[in-house]
Structures are given as C-alpha cells and as structure tokens.
C-alpha cells in the first residue's frame, strides 16, 4: 500500500502553496484566504467558486450552510466521512483524491519507444510536456507550475491506447527537469488510480482530499 505520512493536521501554508501554483497552471485567479480556508473565484462555465480547507472549522460550516446555489465546490483535506458529516444534505460528494508530496528525486525516464517524440515548452512559471505517437496522435501530456513556495504537477494523462509504455513517467521526468529550485516541495493531487502509480515513483500521501458540490437541478 502507498505510504501515508503521519501528519495529524496538514500545514495550511503547504495547501495554499499548492493552490497558488495550481491556479497559475490552470490560468485561474490567484487564491485568497477565506474563513480558515482558501478560495478561488474560478468563474468558469462549470464552477463559480471553489474552497479548499486544510481541516474542518467553523468557517467551513458557515460556508457550507450559507450556499444554496450550484456551481460551488468545497474541498477538505480529510475523509469523505468527515466531509459528509459537516455538510447539509443538498451537497453531493464527488470522487476523492489524494494530496501527495515527492519524497525522492524525480526518477529518470527510460528511452521513449521507437517513433514517439517528446516536446517540452516553458512559458514563464508554467511548463507543458507532450509525447506524440508515431502517427502524430497525442499519447501523453502534462504540465507543471513553479512558484517560490512549490513545484506542482498537473493533468498528467496518458491516452488509453498508449499506456504501460512508461510515457507518464517520461512526462513527469521532463517536467521535473525544468524545476529551477531544489528547495521547494514537489506536490500534486492524484486520483485513486494515480495514487498507486505515484507511490511507486517515490511519492507519499499527505492527506486525502474529499470534495462536494451542489448539483444542478
């Protein structure tokens, strides 16, 4: 099983550092502190606002009970059970994720399979990497964002027809090679499937992340 670092409470500064870099990677507004949590006014077609809370607090409960409209997201560094117990019934749980940190240096990737090509592009704080198949199809991709407080990986994806060839590791290695400071933590948020993959690469779980939305009616 993947290792879980024994942190009774995750450091709020680390969560804020991840969210700040994540907002840069996604082109979202910068996060702000709000009632013990971190708010991003995403204002997208699917989401108006998102909060991430390092732990349950009165501010979390205040927001959860005051919001009645859809297109708002609440996230908690905690379990689904903790989140569900603090929410009114109108909120609907979403699939959980895992907040992870690298505990070893980025692993070098094996050579790409014959015919596959890696492209890396950096623009400011954001690096994007993609691997094209011999036919020119997008086989794997991902991005990273670096701030003074964190280096985060985001949207690491491999197309179904190109999995089990080490392409995801190659993307991670290419992004990690662009990291300018070795002093900042490397962070990511992984799905359940991704958690097992990253654990094999030397990543550890800092905390589960539970999420909920108010669905459209």
MOURTA-V257925 format. One record per backbone hydrogen bond with DSSP energy under -0.5 kcal/mol. NH is the residue of the N-H (numbers start at 1). CO is the residue of the C=O. E is the energy in kcal/mol with one decimal. If there is no record, write none. Layout:
# MOURTA-V257925
NH_CO_E + NH_CO_E
This chain:
# MOURTA-V257925
5_205_-2.4 + 7_5_-2.3 + 8_6_-0.6 + 14_11_-0.9 + 15_11_-1.6 + 16_12_-2.5 + 17_13_-2.2 + 18_14_-2.3 + 19_15_-2.6 + 20_16_-2.7 + 21_17_-1.9 + 22_18_-2.8 + 23_19_-2.5 + 24_20_-1.4 + 25_21_-2.4 + 26_22_-2.2 + 27_23_-0.9 + 27_24_-0.6 + 28_23_-2.5 + 32_39_-2.3 + 34_37_-2.5 + 37_34_-2.0 + 38_52_-2.1 + 39_32_-3.2 + 40_50_-2.7 + 42_40_-1.8 + 43_48_-2.1 + 44_47_-3.1 + 48_71_-3.7 + 49_71_-1.1 + 50_40_-2.0 + 51_73_-2.3 + 52_38_-2.4 + 53_75_-2.4 + 61_57_-1.8 + 62_58_-2.4 + 63_59_-2.1 + 64_60_-2.7 + 65_61_-2.1 + 66_62_-1.4 + 67_63_-1.8 + 71_214_-0.9 + 73_49_-2.0 + 74_212_-2.5 + 75_51_-2.2 + 76_210_-2.7 + 77_53_-2.6 + 78_76_-2.0 + 78_208_-0.5 + 83_79_-2.2 + 84_80_-3.1 + 85_81_-1.9 + 86_82_-0.6 + 86_83_-1.4 + 87_84_-1.2 + 91_88_-1.6 + 92_213_-3.8 + 94_211_-2.8 + 97_209_-2.7 + 98_190_-2.1 + 99_207_-3.0 + 100_98_-0.6 + 100_188_-3.0 + 101_204_-2.4 + 102_186_-2.1 + 103_202_-3.0 + 104_202_-0.6 + 116_113_-2.0 + 117_132_-2.2 + 119_130_-3.0 + 121_128_-2.9 + 123_126_-3.0 + 126_123_-1.8 + 127_144_-2.6 + 128_121_-3.1 + 129_142_-2.7 + 130_119_-2.5 + 131_140_-2.9 + 132_117_-2.8 + 133_137_-2.9 + 136_133_-2.2 + 139_131_-2.8 + 139_137_-0.8 + 140_131_-1.4 + 141_157_-2.5 + 142_129_-1.8 + 143_154_-2.4 + 144_127_-2.4 + 145_152_-1.9 + 146_125_-2.0 + 147_150_-2.9 + 151_185_-2.5 + 152_145_-2.6 + 153_187_-2.1 + 154_143_-2.9 + 157_141_-2.7 + 157_155_-0.8 + 159_139_-2.8 + 162_159_-2.3 + 163_160_-1.1 + 170_166_-1.7 + 171_167_-2.3 + 172_168_-2.3 + 173_169_-2.6 + 174_170_-2.3 + 175_171_-2.4 + 176_172_-2.9 + 177_173_-1.8 + 178_175_-1.6 + 179_176_-1.5 + 185_149_-0.6 + 187_151_-2.2 + 187_185_-0.6 + 188_100_-1.8 + 190_98_-2.7 + 195_191_-2.4 + 196_192_-1.1 + 197_193_-1.3 + 198_194_-2.9 + 199_195_-2.0 + 200_196_-1.1 + 201_197_-0.6 + 201_198_-0.9 + 202_199_-1.3 + 203_198_-1.8 + 204_101_-2.7 + 205_3_-2.2 + 206_99_-3.4 + 207_99_-1.4 + 209_97_-2.9 + 210_76_-2.7 + 210_208_-0.5 + 211_94_-0.6 + 212_74_-2.1 + 213_92_-2.3 + 214_72_-0.8 + 215_213_-0.7
